[in-house]
Amino acid sequence: MEKIKNKKHITFIQPNLLYLKKKRKLRIEPTIYSKLKWLTPNEDFDCTLIDARIEDVDFNINTNLVVMSISTLTAKSAYYISKKFREKNIPVVFGGCHVMLCPEEAAENADVICIGESEITWPLLLEDFKNGTLKKEYKCDGTRYQLKEIKTDRSIYKKYKYVPLSSIEFSRGCKFNCEFCSYAPIYKQQITYRNPEDIIREMKENPNNNFVFVDENFGNNIEKTSELARLMIPLKIKWSAQMSVNALQNANFVKLLAKSGCKCLFIGFETTNIETLKQMNKMANLKKDSYDIAIQNCVNNDILIAAGLIVGSDNDTRETIEETYKFVSKHQIIFCNFVNLLPFPGTDFYKRLKKEGRLIFDKWWLEDIAPYHHALFITKHFNEKEMATLGYNYIKRYYTYKEIFRRFINSKYKLKSRILILLGNIFLKYFYVDLTA
């Protein structure tokens, strides 16, 4: 084994979802590691990335430190990887949203945990690591990091051929407080923004012309988003983002988004059931006819729609879910995702279920199950067997050839977009439906 000289070596690992047995080469860049690479002084450290979504982890690599950013859905996989490296006396660091939600659990499975925004905790950890004085915990003092000055170093991605879609961050946090959202207890409706000029600089420096904003809600502040959109117009780029329904009620705003290069928006419709939306505290979706207006504004400006739908809430019945399905199936949507409602730790939804004694597993993310295909809590209108396939059955139905071509024929989009959505739906029929099986 070649000896590491001079610089200390850091290995970033992007864990896979443990229940996905197949490796997929079609992946988007894991955003966090380009930021960590930028924050890491080249004169002191060498960094490499292993993407476990694409290849198996080599546990015999020569490294001084392993670092993983983990979500609830990747926690079990990350814990397994950590165990293997710690058996070889290689220290492991955890950061990410799951660490902020379950710090005690994460600490049991790593040597070091970082709680809070990496721009604050990572430089402190690096200094101690260089001096051989690593602490067990690095935690923000409650002060939010201001995103005005932030860069990325995408050289960390050079080993892999990712989807030609560069991830970029404009804001952090969401102004809404949805009961099921894992980001709500982390950011507590506090939002920070980057300077629009800094976004433009990053886009100009990137050889890629296609971007995806990873913001929790790109429509948090229409004025700020509009300012950025106007600056993006001369760049002639293409971009996509996640945005709340309420922001898309403004026809002029949506027109500006399209002019700046917006090609697709992910919208969390969740359901058409008003009582379910109220229980979810999904306030952005409660305005009458807001769905129709949002979709029409997107269609008028040739912006494609990816729709997020959730099934299994207390007020959901076969009839209400069928109403939601009929609503989305009226429209030609490039990506439509029906998922079972998951009780993420730390959320108001999880706390409510725990108080009511309805959780089937206290820590379902550590069980040997595929969470979207397993009942995780006792529902009011579906038994465990029904919940196991509820969302997936609607996904299969949505991507049948009969439904795909019916939507194509009835679509209101321009012909080029209609064909693009048609091809996208056929691709997803074989890629996504198989992936979620």
N, C-alpha and C positions, 0 to 999 in steps of 0.2 A: 504493500500500500504506500503510495507516494506521500511523503511527509509535507504537511502544510508549513510554509515558511512565511515569516514576517507578519503579513496580515492575518487577521482572524477571519474565518469563513463562516458565513451565515447562509443557511438553506431555508428558503421560503417554501412552504408546501401548501398547495390548494387542495384540501380534502374533498373527496367525492361523497355523494350521497350513498351511504353504505348499502341501501337496498337496491341500488342500480348495479346490476352485475356486469353490464356491458360498458366498455370504454367507448367514448365518442370523440372523434377528432373535430367535429363541428362545435366549437366552444367560443364564447366571447371572453376577452381578456378579463381576468380577475382584478378589478380596479385597484384594490388596496395595495398590491405589491409594487406597483409603479410609484406610488406615493412613498412607501417605505424605502424603496431604492433611492429616491430623490433625497430623502432625509438622512441617508446613511453615507458618511464621509468615505469617498473612494480611497483616500490615503491610508485609512485604518482597516477597512473591511472589504472583502470580496463577497459578492452575493450571487446566488443562483436560485432558480425556481424549478420546482417539480410540480406539475399539474396532475394530480392523481385522478382527475376526471378523464385524462387522456392516456396516461401510462401508469404502470405499477410503480410503487415507491421502492427504490433500492435502499435497503436498510444498512448496506455496507459502505455507503458513501463516506468520504473523508470530510467531516465538517465539525465546527466548534459549537454551533448553535442551530437549533431547528425552531422555526417560527411559523405559526399557523393562525389565520384569522378564521374564526369558526362561527357558524350559525347554528341554530337549534337542529336543523335538518342534517348538518354535517358533524355534529358533536360526537356521536358514537364512533364514526370513522376516524375523527381526529384523536379521540382517546386511544383507539387501537394503535394508530401510528405513533403516538406519544409513548405508549408503553414499550414499543419495540426499540425506540431510540434511547429511552431512559434505562433500559436493560443494558445498553452499551455505554452507560454513563455520559451520554450526550444530553445536555440540558435542553428542555423544551419550553417555549414561550407560547402562551395563548393570548389572543386578543379577539375583538369582534363583538357582535351584538349578544351572542349567547353568554359570553363571559360577563357582560354587564347585567344580564338577566339572572344568571346563576353563578355568581362568583365563587361560592364555597365549593360547589360541585366541580367547577373548572380547576380550582386550586388543588383539588385532590388528584387531578390527572395531569398536572404539569408542574414544572419547577418554578415557573414565573407566570403571573397573570398581569395583563394590562387592562385597567378599567377606565374607560373614557376614550377621548379622541386621540388617535395615534400621533398627531402632530405635537401633542403635549407630552405624552408618556414615552414615545419611542426615543427621542434624543436623550432623555434621562437614563433610560435603560442602556443605551449604547455606551454612554460615558462610564457607567458602572461595569458593564461587560468588558470594556477595554482595560479597566483597572482591576478586574478580577473580584469585584465586590457586588455581584448581582443580588438584588433583594428578591423576596418572594412576591412582592406586589408593587405595582406602579399605578397610582390612581390620580385622576384629575381632582382638583380641589373644588370643583363645581363651576369653575369659570369656563364658559364656552370658548372654543378656539375660533377666532375670527378668520374667515376664509379669504380675506382680501389678498393675501400673498401665499400662493400654493403652486407647486409645480409637480411634474411627474417625470420619471425616467423610464421610458418604455423599452430601453435596452434589455430589461429583465425578461421581456417576452420573446426574445430573438430565437429561442430554442424551438418554439412552437409556431405552427401556421394557424393562427386563430382566424375566425370569421373576420373579414375585412370591415370591421365595425369598431371604431375606437371608443371606449367608454370615457366619459368626461363628467365632472361634477360642477354644477352651478350653485346649488343650495343644499343645505343639510337640515333635515327636520320637516315636519308637516304641521300646518295650523289646525288640523282636525284631530279629534281624539276618539277614533273608532275603537270599539270595545275589544275587537279581536286583533288589532294591529300590534306587532311586537316592537315597533319603533315608538309608539305612543309613550310607554313608560320610560324610554331612554331619553328622548329629547323634550318631552313634556310641552309640546306645542311651541317650543322656542326654535327659531329659524335663523341660521346664519347664511350669508351670501358672499360669493366671490365678486370681485370687480368685473363687470362685463368686459373691460379691456383686457383683463388677464385671460379670460376665456378665449378671446379672439387671438391673443398671442399664442396660446397653446394650440389652437386649431391651425394657425399658419405654420407652426413648427412641425406639425404632424403631416407626414406624406400621404396619409389616408384622407379621403374626402367624405367618408361616411362616419357619423358619430351617433352614439346613443347616450343621452343624459341619464345618469343613474340616480337622480334626485328622487326622494320619496314622493314629491309632488311638484312637478315643474311649474304648476300654475298657482303656487302659494300666493304670489304677489303679481298681479297682471301688469302693473306699471314697471316693475323691475324686469320681468320676463320680456315685456315689449321693448324695453331699452336694449336688452341683449339681442333680441330678434332683429331690430333695425340695424345693428352693427354687423350681423351675420349676412345680411342680404348681399353685399358685394363679394363675399367669399365663394358664392355659388356652390355651397356644400349641400349634403343631404343629412338629415338628422331625424331621430325619433326620441320619444320621452314618455314618461308616465304622468298623467294629468287628471285632476279631479273634474267631475261633470260640471260643477258650477262655473268653472273658468271658461268652459266651452259654450256658455250661453251667449257670449259676446261675439257677434258675427264679425265685427271689425278686427277683433283680437285674433280670431281664427284665420282670417284672411291674411293678417300680418305674419302669422306663424308659417303659413303656406309660402308666402313670398320669401321668407328667410330660409326656406329649404326643408320645412317639416314634411316628412313623407308618411309617418305612421305614429299613432298615439295609442298607448295602452290606457284603457279606461276601466276603473273598478266599478262596474255597474252593480255587481254582487247579486242583486235580485230585483224583481219588480214589486215585491211584496212590501208595502209600506210599513206594516207592523214589524216585519223583520228588520227593515232599515232603521226604524226607531230604536229597537232593542240593541242593534249594533252601534247606535249613536253615529250612524252614517249621515251626518247632517248635510253634507254636500249634495246628497242625492234626493232630498225630500221635496224639492220644488216640483210642482205639477208640470208635466210635459218636458221636464229637463232632459230626459234621455232622448226624446225625439228631436229636440232642438239641437242638442250636442251632435247627434249623428248627422242631422241635416246640414249643419254648419261644416262638418268635416267632409261630407260628400260634395257639397257645393264647391269646396276648395281642393278636392281630389286628395284629401288626407286619409290614408287607410286607418282602419280601426282594429285594435286587438282588444278583446273583451275579457275581463275577469269576472267569473260568476262563482258564487259560493252556495253550497247546498248543505242541509242538515241542521239549520237553526231551529229554535223552539217553535217558531210560527210556520215552518215549512211543512207542507203536505205534498202529496203527489200532484194535487191540483195547482198549488201555487208555483211549484217548480216547473210544471208544464206550461204555465202562463209565461214564466221567464224564458223558457226555451222557445216558445212561439214568438216572443218579442224579438229575441236576437236572431232567430232564423228568418225573420222578415227581411233582414239586411244582409248584404254581402260583406262579411267580416273576415279579414285575413287570418285571424287567430282567435279562436273562442275556447276558453278554458273553464270547464266546470270542475271545481275541486270541493272535496269534503271540508267542512269547517274544522280547522285545527285549533286547539286550545294552547297557544304558545305561552310558556312560563312568564310570569310577571305581568301579563295582561289582565285587564279587568274581567275578561271572559273566563280566563283560567281560574282566577280567584273566586268568581261566582260559582263555577262548577264545583270547585273544591269545597266551598262552604255548603253547597247543596248536596254534597256526597255523590256526585254524578260522574266523577272521573273513573274510568275503568282502569287506567294506569296513572299513577302519580307522576311518573317520569316516562311517558310514552316514547320519548326520543332515545331512550336507552334500551328499549325493547327490540327484539329481533323481528320487527314487522315493517311493512311498507305503510307508513302512516296514512297515505291517501287511499289505501285499500283495506282499511281496518277501522272498526268502530273504536273510538278513543274515549267516548263519553256516552252516557245514557241519554238518548234523544227522546223527544215526546211523541214522535209520530212514526219512527222507523226502528226496527229491531237491529241487532248487531249484524246479522247476515245482510240485511238490506243496505245498511250504511257502508258495508265493505265495497259495494260496487255502484253506489248511487251516482257519484260524480262521473265515474268512468263510463257508465252506460250512456250518459248524455253526450260525452265526448265521442264515443263510437257512433252514436246516432248522428251527431252533427257532421261527421266526416264520412258519411256514406256517399257514394257517387250520386245517388238520387237527390240528396239534399244539396250537395255541392253544385250540381248543374241546375237545380231549381233556383238556387240563389243567383247563379250566374245569369240566367235568363231574365230574372226580375230585377237585377241590379240597376241602380241609378247612377253608378259611377261612369266615368268616361271609359271608352272601350279598352284603352291601354291598361287602365287600372283594373278593369274587370278581368282581363286575361291574366294579369299579374296575380290577382287574388285567386283566380281559378287554379293556376299552377301552384300557388302557395298552399292552397287547401289540399290539392292532390299530394304534394310533398308531405304535408303534415299528417295526412291519412296514413302514410307508411312510416314516417319518422316519429312523430309525436305520439300517435296512438299506440304504436309499438313500444315506445319508451315508457309510457305510463301504464302499460299492461302489468 
